[in-house]
Amino acid sequence: MPAGTGRAREAGGRGFVEPAVRFARTSLPVVALGLLMGRVTVLGNLSPFGLAFFAAVEFLLSQSAMAAGVSVAMGSLTVAGPGGAAESAAGLVLAYLMFLGVRSSAGAARLIKTAAGAGIARVTVRSVMLIIGGWSPYAMLVVVFEGLLCATLTVMFALGLRAIWSGTPLHRAYSAEETTPVAILLAAAVAGIGPVRAGPLLLKNAVGSALTATVAYAGGSTAGAAAGVAYGLVASISGTAAPVYIGVQALSGLVAGMFRDLGRLGSFSGFLLGSVAMSLYTSNVASLAQSMTEALVGAAVVLVIPGGVTSALRRMLTQEPAGVGEQGRAPAAATIDVAIAKLRGYSLALREISRAFEQAYTVTRDEQDKMPRMFGSITSRVCERCTDFRRCWEDEFRSTYRWMFDLIRKAAGGAPSAPGSGGAGNPDGARSAASFRCRYPEMVALSVNHLGELEVCSRRWEKRAGEGRHVLGAQLRMASRFMDEVASELLSGAPAVAPPEQRRIGCSVGVAKANKGGTDVSGDSVAVKDLKNGRVMIALSDGMGAGPAAAGESGAALALVETLMDAGFDREAAVSTVNSVMVARATGEAFATLDLAFVDLSTGDAEFVKIGACPSFIRRGNEVAVVRAQSLPAGIISDIPVETIPRVILPNDMLVMVTDGVLQARKDPNPREPWVASFVSRSRWASSQEMADRILERALAACKGADKEIRDDMTVVVAQFPPA
């Protein structure tokens, strides 16, 4: 064989293989993404993703623009039919003609012009279709919004594609500016799968869960929460998930990232744990099983994904802290910087999750949502089998609708129906209210009443679930703020506890108690705790009633306050958390007062928080000052105002705190504080415990002298502040 022939064949082989490799590396992913982008529809009927993707490819990979355009049109064809595909193709052609005029530009200027061209092309084509089909100001406003969205997505997709196709992306770390566009690009692609099901499983949600779980395992909590927010946002605006799905995905990604140090099984379990926790608040019984199945299938990808892929993703999503040596340990400053960055990331994720919960709490069903559902149920139960169906619902539609609407409104509103009043519960009234003859008024009335009862019950449980979401959102918001405060403390390096030599005053506390007559357990609880920065907390709580139940309420409230304050929560966050927990767990009437005093032993500054609590007394010499506030006890309403009352404690001052059993010891219609203030101002005892015992003895004597029994639990707390 001549040598030239062999070299020619070899060159011809290379000439075929190299374009095929280039197509597989560039155009094939573009075609796949284009098909998915062409299928994405958001907010009902807006579909700017396909044109935005085409514009981004034209800007960055112009040699693949034709493949991107064809694939986008084919994707539109699968969801919108020939008409939608034709509209999409018209927009692509118009945009391409506009792009030809901006190819001479470069850099950011060309990207801005390309994005503007995509937006203008989308607005132009949709405006023409709008004029043909029927124009309205609102519809035109929506078209303009879609054009702006298309231009914005063009920029985001261009940045995402540049991050993916620039250099060797699997061997470098992405910056924060690159990670977000890539996440949005992938989330939009997953949304393009559409309502494809594998049995009861919605494939799109399973793939989205797999994406979030994998990113969390590779990149940690911040990356996992960001991926969850990105996919949850796209899924919710595309109409296949409720807004709270953002919170479900975000929390699942956050917890999966937190557990990644435990390996694949840790991230898998963390993702399921986050999904279960959120789904219990956001899903009903019917959808809970499907949600959990989708989360289980998606998270299982973490268990089987190859190690090389996760290693590459970890290099892309994380950056090693500067200064890491051969021993793998970073300097202390770099370690603190990493810890602060993680805390900030956790805080941001929790804040976004709390916002999703609190927004979901404000959404309620209105008449427009309720009426069509009840109309459909009644007509399917009764009317469709009636021989007069066409007469009622076609010939006399307005009269029938008005009559049925009135019956449903009364039943769903819970209004009682008296005989002969025309109410929903009375067949004779239902018959007389109609301007036509109904063959089955009794069946209609029974169906309306039954559906009305279901609606009232549904509203009640929706309100309860909404309150639970609001409580959870508030707690997540407070946890976010706490993480921000911890990060600030790390950044400033402030000392956590004041050294003993800096304290101006000391603190000694005495407690005296007496139980209500006939009970062996006091419903009052007391706690004294040293806090950070040289402060001390003196807490008193009075549970509703007496006995073990009241003791359980007050004890649980103070235990939670102690835990939160010890963890570093501020006063407002701790009190609000205790109140929210008590509201959420209450099965009946159960509440407790909170009487909190925070004293800085270094400065003498004191702050009092009173939630339904009795006045306190500060003695200085022979003078007594009363500290009081008006508020409901904790556990009654979900939101309570937390008012802080500032005071100053000087050396040798005395603080007296009491429960209402002490103040009510005397049967006197006048204000009952004066007797305690008078006794405190006159008494002189060496220790706090002696003072507490003497106040309680005086209260017991007054109570027994009146009716020979203790009407309520009594507790006295006395704190003395000698010079340090």
C-alpha positions in Angstrom: 0.0 0.0 0.0 1.5 3.4 -0.9 2.5 5.4 2.1 0.6 8.4 0.9 -2.6 6.4 0.9 -2.2 5.3 4.5 -1.5 8.9 5.7 -4.5 10.1 3.7 -6.7 7.5 5.4 -5.3 8.4 8.8 -5.9 12.1 8.2 -9.4 11.3 7.0 -10.0 9.4 10.2 -8.8 12.2 12.3 -10.9 14.6 10.2 -14.0 12.6 11.1 -13.3 11.9 14.7 -12.3 15.4 15.8 -15.5 17.1 14.7 -17.5 14.2 16.3 -15.6 14.8 19.6 -16.2 18.5 19.4 -19.9 17.9 18.7 -20.2 15.5 21.7 -18.5 17.9 24.0 -20.3 21.1 23.0 -23.3 20.7 20.7 -24.8 17.6 22.3 -25.1 19.2 25.7 -26.5 22.3 24.1 -29.1 20.3 22.2 -30.1 18.5 25.5 -30.4 21.7 27.4 -32.2 23.4 24.5 -34.9 20.7 24.5 -35.4 21.1 28.2 -35.4 25.0 28.1 -38.0 25.0 25.4 -40.3 23.0 27.6 -40.2 25.3 30.7 -43.3 27.4 31.3 -43.7 29.7 34.4 -46.5 31.7 35.9 -49.1 30.0 33.8 -48.1 30.8 30.2 -44.7 32.6 30.2 -41.9 30.8 28.3 -38.8 33.0 28.1 -36.3 30.3 29.0 -35.9 28.9 25.5 -35.2 32.2 23.8 -32.9 33.3 26.6 -30.9 30.0 26.3 -30.6 30.5 22.6 -29.3 34.0 23.1 -26.8 32.9 25.6 -25.5 30.2 23.3 -25.2 32.7 20.4 -23.2 35.0 22.7 -20.8 32.3 24.0 -20.9 29.4 21.6 -22.0 30.9 18.3 -21.0 27.7 16.4 -23.7 25.8 18.3 -26.4 28.5 18.0 -28.2 26.7 15.2 -28.4 23.5 17.2 -29.6 25.4 20.2 -32.4 27.1 18.2 -33.7 23.9 16.6 -33.7 22.1 20.0 -35.5 24.9 21.7 -38.2 24.9 19.0 -38.6 21.1 19.3 -38.9 21.5 23.0 -41.7 24.0 22.6 -43.4 21.6 20.2 -43.6 18.9 22.8 -45.5 21.1 25.3 -47.3 23.8 23.3 -48.1 22.0 20.0 -47.5 23.4 16.5 -48.8 26.9 17.4 -46.5 27.3 20.3 -43.5 25.9 18.3 -44.3 28.4 15.5 -44.3 31.3 17.9 -41.1 30.1 19.5 -39.4 29.7 16.1 -40.5 33.2 15.1 -38.9 34.7 18.2 -35.7 32.7 17.5 -35.5 33.9 13.9 -36.1 37.5 14.9 -33.6 37.4 17.7 -31.0 35.8 15.4 -31.4 38.6 12.9 -30.9 41.1 15.7 -27.8 39.3 16.9 -26.1 39.6 13.6 -25.9 43.3 14.1 -24.1 43.0 17.5 -21.4 40.5 16.7 -19.0 43.3 16.1 -19.2 44.2 19.8 -17.2 42.4 22.5 -17.3 41.7 26.1 -19.9 43.1 28.4 -21.3 45.5 25.8 -22.1 42.6 23.5 -23.7 40.6 26.3 -26.0 43.5 27.2 -26.9 44.1 23.5 -27.6 40.3 23.1 -29.8 40.3 26.2 -31.7 43.4 25.1 -32.2 41.8 21.6 -33.6 38.7 23.1 -36.0 40.7 25.3 -37.2 42.9 22.4 -37.7 39.8 20.1 -39.8 38.1 22.8 -41.9 41.2 23.3 -42.4 41.8 19.6 -43.6 38.3 18.8 -45.9 38.1 21.8 -47.3 41.5 21.1 -48.2 40.5 17.6 -49.9 37.3 18.9 -51.7 39.4 21.5 -53.0 41.9 18.9 -54.3 38.9 16.8 -55.9 37.2 19.7 -57.2 40.1 21.7 -55.4 43.0 23.4 -55.7 44.3 26.9 -53.5 46.6 29.1 -52.9 43.8 31.6 -51.9 41.3 29.0 -49.5 43.9 27.5 -47.9 44.5 30.9 -47.4 40.7 31.2 -45.7 40.7 27.8 -43.3 43.5 28.9 -42.5 41.6 32.1 -41.8 38.4 30.0 -39.4 40.4 27.9 -37.5 41.8 30.9 -37.4 38.3 32.3 -36.0 36.9 29.0 -33.2 39.6 29.0 -32.3 38.8 32.6 -32.2 35.1 32.0 -30.0 35.6 29.0 -27.3 37.2 31.2 -27.7 34.5 33.9 -27.5 31.6 31.3 -24.5 33.2 29.6 -22.6 33.4 32.9 -23.5 29.9 33.7 -22.5 28.5 30.3 -19.2 30.4 30.5 -18.5 28.8 33.9 -19.2 25.3 32.5 -17.4 25.6 29.2 -14.4 27.7 30.1 -11.1 26.0 30.5 -11.2 22.8 32.6 -14.1 23.4 35.0 -13.8 20.0 36.7 -10.4 20.9 38.0 -11.0 24.3 39.5 -13.2 25.9 42.1 -16.2 28.0 41.1 -16.5 31.5 42.5 -19.7 32.7 44.2 -20.5 34.7 41.1 -20.3 31.6 39.0 -22.0 29.1 41.3 -25.4 31.0 41.3 -25.8 31.2 37.5 -24.8 27.5 37.1 -27.4 26.6 39.8 -30.1 28.6 38.0 -29.2 27.0 34.7 -29.4 23.5 36.0 -32.5 24.1 38.0 -34.3 25.5 34.9 -33.1 22.4 32.9 -34.6 20.1 35.5 -37.8 22.1 35.4 -37.9 21.4 31.7 -38.6 17.7 32.4 -42.2 18.8 33.0 -45.0 16.6 34.4 -43.4 13.3 33.4 -44.3 10.6 35.9 -42.9 7.2 36.6 -45.9 5.6 38.3 -46.8 7.9 41.2 -43.4 9.6 41.1 -43.0 13.0 39.5 -39.7 12.6 37.8 -38.8 16.3 37.8 -39.0 16.5 41.6 -36.9 13.4 42.0 -34.2 14.7 39.7 -34.3 18.1 41.5 -33.9 16.3 44.9 -31.0 14.3 43.5 -29.4 17.6 42.3 -29.8 19.3 45.7 -28.6 16.2 47.6 -25.5 15.7 45.4 -24.5 19.4 45.6 -25.0 19.3 49.4 -22.8 16.2 49.8 -20.1 17.7 47.6 -20.2 21.4 48.5 -21.6 21.5 52.1 -24.6 23.2 53.7 -24.3 26.6 52.0 -24.1 25.1 48.5 -26.9 22.6 49.3 -29.2 25.2 50.6 -28.5 27.5 47.6 -29.2 24.6 45.2 -32.4 23.8 47.0 -33.5 27.5 46.9 -32.7 27.7 43.1 -34.6 24.5 42.2 -37.5 25.1 44.6 -37.9 28.6 43.2 -38.0 27.4 39.6 -40.4 24.5 40.5 -42.8 26.8 42.3 -43.0 29.5 39.6 -43.4 26.8 36.9 -46.6 25.8 38.7 -45.7 22.3 39.7 -45.0 23.0 43.4 -46.3 25.4 46.1 -44.1 28.3 47.3 -43.2 26.4 50.5 -41.4 23.8 48.3 -38.6 26.3 48.3 -38.3 25.8 52.0 -38.5 22.0 51.7 -35.6 21.9 49.2 -33.5 24.5 51.0 -33.8 22.9 54.5 -33.2 19.4 53.0 -30.0 20.7 51.2 -28.9 22.5 54.4 -29.2 19.4 56.7 -27.7 17.1 54.0 -24.6 19.4 53.8 -24.4 19.6 57.6 -24.2 15.7 57.8 -21.8 15.2 54.9 -18.9 14.7 57.4 -20.6 11.4 58.2 -20.2 10.2 54.6 -22.7 9.4 51.9 -25.1 7.8 54.4 -25.0 10.9 56.5 -25.9 13.2 53.7 -28.6 10.8 52.5 -30.1 10.7 56.1 -29.8 14.4 56.5 -31.7 15.1 53.3 -34.5 12.8 54.3 -34.6 14.3 57.8 -34.9 17.8 56.4 -37.6 16.7 53.9 -39.6 14.9 56.5 -39.5 17.9 58.9 -40.7 20.4 56.3 -43.2 18.0 54.6 -45.0 17.4 57.9 -45.7 21.1 58.1 -46.4 21.8 54.4 -48.0 18.6 53.0 -51.3 17.0 53.6 -51.7 13.3 54.1 -52.4 12.6 50.4 -49.3 14.3 49.1 -47.0 13.4 52.0 -46.3 9.9 50.7 -45.5 11.1 47.2 -43.2 13.9 48.6 -41.3 11.4 50.7 -41.0 8.9 47.8 -39.5 11.7 45.6 -37.1 12.7 48.3 -36.1 9.1 48.9 -35.4 8.4 45.3 -33.6 11.6 44.7 -31.4 11.4 47.8 -30.5 7.8 46.9 -28.3 9.1 44.1 -25.8 10.2 46.7 -25.3 6.6 47.7 -24.4 5.4 44.1 -22.8 8.4 42.5 -19.1 7.6 41.6 -16.4 9.0 43.8 -14.7 10.7 41.0 -17.8 12.8 40.2 -18.2 13.9 43.8 -14.5 14.8 44.1 -14.7 16.9 40.9 -17.9 18.6 42.3 -16.1 19.2 45.6 -13.3 21.0 43.8 -15.8 23.1 41.8 -18.0 24.1 44.8 -15.4 24.5 47.6 -12.2 26.4 48.0 -9.6 25.2 50.5 -8.7 27.9 53.1 -5.5 29.7 52.5 -2.4 28.5 54.3 -3.2 24.8 54.5 0.1 23.0 54.9 1.2 19.4 54.6 -0.4 18.6 57.9 -3.7 19.7 56.6 -4.2 22.4 59.3 -5.0 26.0 58.5 -3.8 28.9 60.6 -6.2 30.0 63.3 -7.2 33.2 61.4 -8.1 31.3 58.3 -10.0 28.8 60.4 -12.0 31.6 62.0 -12.7 33.1 58.6 -14.0 29.8 57.3 -16.2 29.4 60.4 -17.6 32.9 60.0 -18.4 32.3 56.3 -20.2 29.1 57.2 -22.2 30.8 59.9 -23.2 33.6 57.5 -24.2 31.0 54.9 -26.3 29.0 57.4 -27.9 32.3 58.6 -28.8 33.3 55.1 -30.3 29.9 54.3 -32.4 29.8 57.5 -33.6 33.4 56.8 -34.8 32.4 53.4 -36.5 29.3 54.8 -38.2 31.4 57.5 -39.4 33.9 54.9 -41.0 31.0 52.8 -42.8 29.8 55.9 -44.0 33.2 57.0 -45.2 34.0 53.5 -47.1 30.7 53.3 -48.8 31.6 56.6 -50.4 34.7 54.9 -51.9 32.8 52.0 -55.5 31.8 52.6 -58.1 30.4 50.4 -60.8 32.8 49.3 -64.3 32.5 47.9 -63.0 32.2 44.3 -61.0 29.1 45.3 -63.8 27.5 47.4 -66.9 28.0 45.4 -65.8 26.1 42.1 -64.7 23.1 44.2 -68.0 22.9 46.1 -70.1 23.5 42.9 -68.3 20.7 41.2 -68.9 18.3 44.1 -72.6 19.1 44.3 -73.3 18.8 40.6 -71.4 15.5 40.4 -73.3 14.1 43.4 -76.8 15.2 42.6 -77.3 17.3 39.5 -75.6 15.2 36.8 -77.9 12.2 37.4 -81.1 14.4 37.3 -83.2 14.5 34.2 -83.6 18.3 34.6 -79.8 18.9 34.5 -79.8 20.7 31.1 -82.8 22.8 32.1 -81.2 24.0 35.4 -77.6 24.4 34.3 -78.1 25.5 30.7 -81.6 27.1 30.2 -81.8 28.6 33.7 -78.1 28.8 34.5 -78.2 32.2 36.2 -81.1 31.4 38.5 -79.6 28.0 39.4 -76.1 29.5 40.0 -77.5 32.3 42.2 -79.6 29.8 44.3 -76.8 27.3 44.7 -74.2 30.1 45.5 -76.5 31.3 48.3 -76.9 27.8 49.8 -73.1 27.1 49.7 -72.2 30.5 51.2 -74.5 30.0 54.1 -73.4 26.4 54.7 -69.6 27.2 54.4 -70.0 30.2 56.6 -71.4 28.1 59.4 -74.6 30.2 59.6 -77.4 28.3 61.4 -80.6 27.6 59.4 -83.9 27.9 61.1 -86.9 26.0 59.7 -88.7 28.0 57.0 -85.9 30.5 56.8 -84.6 29.4 53.4 -81.3 28.3 54.9 -79.1 25.6 53.5 -80.0 23.1 56.2 -83.8 23.3 55.5 -85.1 21.5 52.4 -88.3 23.5 52.5 -86.3 26.7 52.7 -84.1 25.5 49.8 -87.2 24.7 47.8 -88.9 28.0 48.4 -85.7 30.0 47.7 -85.5 28.7 44.2 -87.2 30.5 41.3 -87.6 27.1 39.7 -88.6 23.6 40.6 -85.8 21.3 42.0 -86.6 17.6 41.8 -84.3 16.7 44.7 -84.1 19.6 47.2 -83.5 17.3 50.1 -80.4 15.7 48.4 -79.1 19.1 47.4 -79.5 20.5 51.0 -77.8 17.4 52.5 -74.9 17.6 50.1 -74.5 21.4 50.7 -74.6 20.9 54.5 -72.1 18.0 54.4 -69.7 20.0 52.2 -70.1 23.0 54.4 -69.2 21.1 57.5 -66.1 19.7 55.7 -65.2 23.3 54.6 -65.5 24.7 58.1 -63.4 21.8 59.5 -60.8 22.3 56.7 -60.5 26.0 57.5 -60.0 25.2 61.2 -57.1 22.8 60.5 -55.6 25.1 57.8 -55.6 27.9 60.4 -53.9 25.6 62.9 -51.3 24.5 60.3 -50.7 28.1 59.3 -50.1 29.1 62.8 -47.6 26.2 63.1 -45.8 27.4 60.0 -45.7 30.9 61.3 -44.2 29.7 64.6 -41.6 27.6 62.8 -40.7 30.5 60.5 -40.3 32.8 63.5 -37.9 30.4 65.2 -35.9 29.9 62.1 -35.6 33.7 61.7 -34.4 33.9 65.3 -31.9 31.1 64.7 -30.6 33.0 61.7 -30.1 36.1 63.7 -28.3 34.2 66.4 -25.9 32.8 63.9 -25.2 36.3 62.7 -24.5 37.4 66.2 -22.1 34.5 66.8 -20.3 35.3 63.6 -20.0 38.9 64.7 -18.6 37.8 68.0 -16.0 35.7 66.3 -15.1 38.6 64.0 -14.7 41.0 66.9 -13.0 38.6 69.3 -14.9 40.0 72.3 -14.5 38.2 75.6 -17.5 36.0 76.5 -17.4 36.4 80.3 -16.3 39.5 82.3 -13.4 38.6 84.7 -14.4 38.6 88.4 -12.2 41.6 89.2 -14.3 43.8 86.9 -17.5 43.2 88.7 -18.9 46.0 90.8 -21.5 44.0 92.7 -22.2 40.5 93.8 -25.5 38.6 93.9 -27.1 36.3 96.5 -30.6 34.9 96.0 -33.1 33.4 98.4 -36.4 31.6 97.6 -39.4 30.9 99.7 -42.5 28.9 98.6 -45.9 27.7 99.8 -48.3 25.5 97.9 -51.9 26.0 97.3 -54.2 24.2 99.7 -54.7 20.6 98.8 -51.7 20.3 96.5 -48.3 18.7 97.0 -46.5 20.4 94.1 -46.1 24.1 93.5 -47.0 25.4 90.1 -44.3 28.1 90.4 -40.8 27.7 89.2 -37.6 29.6 89.8 -34.2 29.7 88.0 -31.0 31.6 88.6 -28.3 31.4 86.0 -24.9 33.1 85.3 -24.8 34.3 81.7 -22.0 35.6 79.4 -20.4 39.0 79.9 -20.7 38.9 83.7 -24.5 39.0 83.7 -26.9 37.0 85.9 -30.5 36.0 85.1 -33.2 35.7 87.8 -36.3 34.1 86.5 -39.7 33.3 88.0 -42.7 31.6 86.3 -46.2 30.9 87.4 -48.0 28.2 85.6 -51.8 28.3 85.1 -53.6 26.8 88.0 -51.8 24.6 90.5 -50.3 21.2 90.9 -48.2 19.1 88.6 -49.7 20.4 85.4 -48.9 24.0 86.3 -45.5 23.0 87.5 -44.9 21.3 84.2 -45.8 24.5 82.2 -43.7 26.9 84.3 -40.8 24.5 84.6 -40.7 23.8 80.9 -40.8 27.6 80.2 -37.9 28.4 82.4 -35.8 25.4 81.3 -36.2 26.6 77.7 -35.3 30.2 78.6 -32.2 28.9 80.4 -31.1 26.8 77.5 -31.6 29.6 74.9 -29.9 32.2 77.0 -27.0 29.9 77.7 -26.7 29.3 74.0 -26.4 33.0 73.4 -29.9 34.0 72.3 -30.9 37.5 73.2 -33.8 38.2 75.6 -36.4 38.9 72.9 -35.5 35.8 70.9 -35.6 33.6 74.0 -39.0 34.9 75.2 -40.5 34.8 71.7 -39.3 31.2 71.3 -40.7 30.1 74.6 -44.1 31.7 73.7 -44.1 30.1 70.3 -43.3 26.6 71.6 -46.1 26.9 74.3 -48.6 28.0 71.7 -47.7 25.2 69.3 -47.8 22.5 71.9 -50.9 23.6 73.7 -53.8 21.2 73.5 -56.1 23.3 75.7 -55.8 26.3 78.0 -52.2 26.1 79.2 -50.0 29.2 79.7 -47.4 30.5 82.1 -46.1 33.9 83.2 -42.5 34.9 82.7 -40.8 37.3 85.1 -37.2 37.8 84.1 -34.5 40.1 85.5 -31.1 40.4 83.8 -28.4 42.2 85.9 -25.0 43.2 84.6 -22.7 42.7 87.7 -20.0 44.8 86.0 -22.0 48.0 85.4 -25.2 47.5 87.5 -27.4 47.9 84.4 -30.6 45.8 84.8 -33.3 44.9 82.3 -36.7 43.4 83.3 -39.0 41.5 81.0 -42.5 40.7 82.3 -44.9 38.5 80.3 -48.1 38.4 82.4 -46.0 38.7 85.6 -46.6 40.6 88.8 -44.8 43.8 89.7 -41.3 43.5 91.2 -39.8 45.7 93.9 -36.3 47.3 94.1 -35.3 48.6 97.6 -32.6 51.3 97.9 -32.2 52.4 101.5 -35.7 53.1 102.7 -37.2 53.8 99.3 -38.9 51.1 97.2 -39.4 51.4 93.4 -42.1 49.3 91.7 -41.3 47.7 88.3 -44.4 46.7 86.3 -45.6 46.0 82.8 -48.9 45.0 81.2 -48.9 41.9 78.9 -50.6 38.5 78.4 -48.9 35.4 79.7 -46.9 33.2 77.4 -48.7 30.6 75.4 -52.0 32.4 74.7 -51.3 34.2 71.4 -48.6 33.5 68.8 -47.1 37.0 68.8 -46.5 38.8 72.0 -44.7 42.1 72.4 -41.5 41.8 74.4 -41.0 45.0 76.3 -37.7 45.6 78.1 -37.8 47.8 81.2 -34.3 49.3 82.0 -33.2 50.0 85.6 -29.9 50.5 87.5 -28.8 48.4 90.4 -26.4 49.9 92.9 -24.4 48.2 95.6 -26.6 47.1 98.6 -29.8 47.3 96.5 -32.4 44.5 97.0 -34.7 43.0 94.4 -38.0 41.3 95.4 -40.0 39.2 92.9 -43.3 37.5 93.8 -46.1 35.5 92.1 -49.8 36.6 92.2 -50.5 34.3 95.2 -48.5 36.6 97.4 -50.1 39.8 96.2 -53.6 38.2 96.5 -53.0 37.1 100.1 -55.1 40.0 101.3 -58.8 40.3 100.3 -58.6 43.9 99.3 -60.2 45.5 96.3 -57.6 48.2 96.2 -54.2 47.6 94.6 -52.3 44.9 96.5 -48.7 46.0 95.8 -48.5 48.6 98.6 -48.4 46.1 101.4 -45.5 44.3 99.9 -43.6 47.5 99.2 -44.3 48.8 102.7 -43.1 45.6 104.3 -40.0 45.5 102.2 -39.1 49.1 103.0 -39.4 48.5 106.8 -37.8 45.1 107.1 -34.1 44.6 107.8 -32.7 41.1 107.6 -29.2 39.9 107.2 -29.6 37.5 104.2 -31.7 37.1 101.1 -33.2 33.8 102.4 -34.3 35.4 105.7 -36.0 38.2 103.8 -37.8 35.8 101.5 -39.0 33.7 104.4 -40.3 36.8 106.3 -42.3 38.1 103.3 -43.8 34.6 102.8 -44.7 34.4 106.5 -46.5 37.7 106.3 -48.4 36.6 103.2 -49.5 33.3 104.8 -50.6 35.1 107.9 -52.8 37.5 105.9 -54.2 34.7 103.8 -55.1 32.4 106.7 -56.5 35.2 108.6 -58.9 35.9 105.8 -60.3 32.4 104.9 -58.1 29.8 106.6 -56.6 28.5 103.4 -54.0 29.3 100.7 -55.9 30.2 97.6 -52.9 30.0 95.2 -49.3 29.0 95.1 -47.0 31.6 96.6 -43.3 32.2 95.7 -41.0 34.9 96.9 -37.6 35.5 95.3 -35.2 38.0 97.0 -31.8 39.0 95.5 -29.3 41.2 97.3 -26.4 42.9 95.5 -23.6 43.6 97.9 -20.4 45.4 96.8 -18.0 43.0 95.0 
